[in-house]
Amino acid sequence: MTQQSLSRRRALGTVAATSLAALFTAGAPRAAAAMSRPAPLAGGTYTIAKNPGQLLTAQGVDEPLVILPPGAAPGAQEWEVVRLTHGNIALRNIRQNTYVGHQGTFRPHRFAVTTSTPYEWGLSPALRTSKGFLAFHLQAPDSELVLDRSPLAVYPPRVDLQLPRKGDVRQAWQFRAVTK
């Protein structure tokens, strides 16, 4: 490569870096505001249902999450919503002290599993009533993928990451506070 072409590449690189820095700086107030938004659901203990009679259930550490009828696995169907400062949540299983996670990288049809490490999940409201939000999409952070019932025909049904189906409330999860 000639000295002239190296100088031209350096100049283009400098311009590109300066432009990106300006872009990120301009977006900083918006990003800071987004990071401080509260989670749309209060922290506490909940059951998480696909619909009545189908509860999110933990089986064990590093095991796939499944959907079972209420009472099928006492204690394994209660989840603590841990609110994070920037609006996302972590879901901790009360009985096993494990968290909702996923296998490998975020891509469609990766199974949701329980892990010993907290994972962040976004909540996007799906159904609203006069009493507030009834159902939420559980969204993988920095991704459009959401948790949903796996199309895999096995029993018990598993949970995996899927592309969102616009306007389909069947992908939403219903959070019901557990009273003791």
C-alpha positions as CSV (number, residue, x, y, z in Angstrom):
1,M,0.0,0.0,0.0
2,T,1.3,3.5,-0.8
3,Q,1.9,6.2,1.7
4,Q,-0.8,8.3,0.0
5,S,-3.5,5.5,0.3
6,L,-2.5,5.0,4.0
7,S,-3.0,8.7,4.7
8,R,-6.4,8.7,3.0
9,R,-7.5,5.6,5.0
10,R,-6.4,7.2,8.2
11,A,-8.3,10.4,7.4
12,L,-11.4,8.4,6.5
13,G,-11.1,6.5,9.8
14,T,-10.7,9.7,11.8
15,V,-13.8,11.2,10.2
16,A,-15.8,8.0,10.8
17,A,-14.7,7.8,14.5
18,T,-15.5,11.5,15.0
19,S,-19.0,11.0,13.4
20,L,-19.7,8.0,15.6
21,A,-18.6,9.8,18.7
22,A,-20.9,12.7,17.9
23,L,-23.8,10.3,17.3
24,F,-23.3,8.5,20.6
25,T,-22.9,11.8,22.5
26,A,-26.1,13.1,21.0
27,G,-28.0,9.9,22.0
28,A,-26.6,9.9,25.5
29,P,-29.4,11.8,27.2
30,R,-32.0,9.6,25.6
31,A,-30.1,6.5,26.6
32,A,-29.7,7.7,30.2
33,A,-33.5,8.3,30.4
34,A,-34.2,4.8,29.1
35,M,-31.8,3.3,31.6
36,S,-33.6,4.9,34.5
37,R,-37.1,3.9,33.6
38,P,-38.8,1.7,36.2
39,A,-39.9,-1.8,35.5
40,P,-43.7,-1.9,34.7
41,L,-44.3,-4.5,37.3
42,A,-43.7,-4.3,41.1
43,G,-41.2,-6.5,42.6
44,G,-42.6,-9.4,44.6
45,T,-43.7,-13.1,44.3
46,Y,-45.8,-14.2,41.3
47,T,-47.1,-17.2,39.4
48,I,-46.5,-16.7,35.7
49,A,-49.1,-18.2,33.5
50,K,-49.5,-18.7,29.8
51,N,-53.2,-18.9,30.3
52,P,-55.3,-20.2,33.2
53,G,-54.1,-23.7,34.1
54,Q,-50.6,-23.4,32.5
55,L,-47.9,-22.1,34.9
56,L,-44.2,-21.5,34.2
57,T,-42.4,-24.2,36.2
58,A,-38.8,-24.8,37.1
59,Q,-37.5,-28.4,37.0
60,G,-33.9,-28.0,38.3
61,V,-30.7,-26.1,37.6
62,D,-29.8,-26.0,33.9
63,E,-33.0,-27.9,33.1
64,P,-35.6,-26.6,30.5
65,L,-38.4,-24.5,31.8
66,V,-41.8,-26.1,31.3
67,I,-45.5,-25.3,31.5
68,L,-47.5,-27.4,34.0
69,P,-50.9,-27.1,35.7
70,P,-51.1,-25.3,39.0
71,G,-50.0,-27.5,41.9
72,A,-48.1,-30.0,39.7
73,A,-44.8,-28.9,41.2
74,P,-45.4,-27.2,44.6
75,G,-43.0,-24.3,45.1
76,A,-41.4,-24.6,41.6
77,Q,-44.2,-22.4,40.2
78,E,-43.5,-19.3,42.3
79,W,-41.2,-16.6,40.9
80,E,-39.7,-13.5,42.5
81,V,-39.7,-10.5,40.2
82,V,-36.4,-8.8,40.9
83,R,-36.6,-5.2,39.5
84,L,-33.4,-3.9,38.0
85,T,-32.5,-0.2,38.0
86,H,-32.8,0.3,34.2
87,G,-36.3,-1.1,33.8
88,N,-35.5,-4.8,33.2
89,I,-36.2,-7.6,35.6
90,A,-34.7,-11.0,36.7
91,L,-37.0,-13.9,37.5
92,R,-35.9,-16.0,40.5
93,N,-37.6,-19.3,41.3
94,I,-38.4,-19.3,45.0
95,R,-38.0,-23.0,45.8
96,Q,-34.8,-23.6,43.8
97,N,-33.1,-20.2,44.1
98,T,-32.5,-20.3,40.3
99,Y,-33.2,-17.8,37.6
100,V,-34.9,-17.8,34.2
101,G,-32.1,-18.0,31.6
102,H,-31.5,-19.4,28.2
103,Q,-29.2,-21.8,26.3
104,G,-26.3,-20.2,24.4
105,T,-26.9,-17.1,22.3
106,F,-30.2,-15.3,21.7
107,R,-31.7,-16.9,18.6
108,P,-35.1,-18.4,17.8
109,H,-36.0,-21.7,19.5
110,R,-33.3,-21.7,22.1
111,F,-34.8,-23.2,25.2
112,A,-35.3,-21.2,28.3
113,V,-33.6,-22.9,31.2
114,T,-33.1,-22.3,34.9
115,T,-29.6,-21.0,35.8
116,S,-27.7,-20.1,39.0
117,T,-26.9,-16.7,37.4
118,P,-29.5,-14.0,37.0
119,Y,-30.5,-13.0,33.4
120,E,-32.1,-9.8,32.5
121,W,-35.5,-9.8,30.7
122,G,-37.5,-6.9,29.4
123,L,-41.2,-6.5,30.1
124,S,-43.4,-5.1,27.4
125,P,-47.0,-4.6,28.2
126,A,-49.4,-6.8,26.2
127,L,-52.8,-6.4,27.9
128,R,-54.1,-3.5,29.9
129,T,-57.2,-3.0,32.0
130,S,-58.3,-0.3,34.4
131,K,-56.4,-2.1,37.1
132,G,-53.1,-1.9,35.2
133,F,-51.3,-4.4,33.0
134,L,-52.5,-8.0,33.1
135,A,-49.9,-9.5,30.8
136,F,-46.4,-8.9,29.5
137,H,-44.1,-10.1,26.8
138,L,-40.8,-11.3,28.3
139,Q,-38.2,-10.0,25.9
140,A,-34.6,-10.9,25.7
141,P,-32.5,-7.7,26.2
142,D,-31.0,-6.1,23.1
143,S,-33.1,-8.5,21.0
144,E,-36.6,-8.7,19.6
145,L,-37.0,-12.3,20.7
146,V,-39.6,-13.1,23.4
147,L,-40.2,-16.1,25.6
148,D,-43.1,-18.3,24.5
149,R,-44.4,-21.9,24.6
150,S,-42.2,-24.0,22.3
151,P,-43.9,-25.5,19.3
152,L,-42.0,-28.8,20.1
153,A,-44.6,-31.5,20.6
154,V,-43.4,-32.9,23.9
155,Y,-44.8,-33.2,27.4
156,P,-44.5,-31.2,29.5
157,P,-44.4,-28.3,27.1
158,R,-41.2,-26.3,27.0
159,V,-40.5,-22.6,26.8
160,D,-38.2,-21.1,24.2
161,L,-37.1,-17.9,22.5
162,Q,-39.3,-16.9,19.5
163,L,-39.7,-14.0,17.1
164,P,-42.6,-11.8,18.2
165,R,-45.9,-12.1,16.4
166,K,-47.2,-8.6,16.1
167,G,-50.4,-8.1,18.0
168,D,-50.5,-11.8,19.2
169,V,-51.4,-11.7,22.9
170,R,-51.0,-15.5,23.1
171,Q,-47.2,-14.8,23.4
172,A,-47.8,-12.8,26.6
173,W,-47.4,-14.1,30.2
174,Q,-49.8,-13.3,33.0
175,F,-48.3,-12.3,36.3
176,R,-50.4,-13.0,39.4
177,A,-49.2,-11.9,42.8
178,V,-48.9,-14.7,45.3
179,T,-50.5,-13.8,48.7
180,K,-49.3,-15.7,51.7
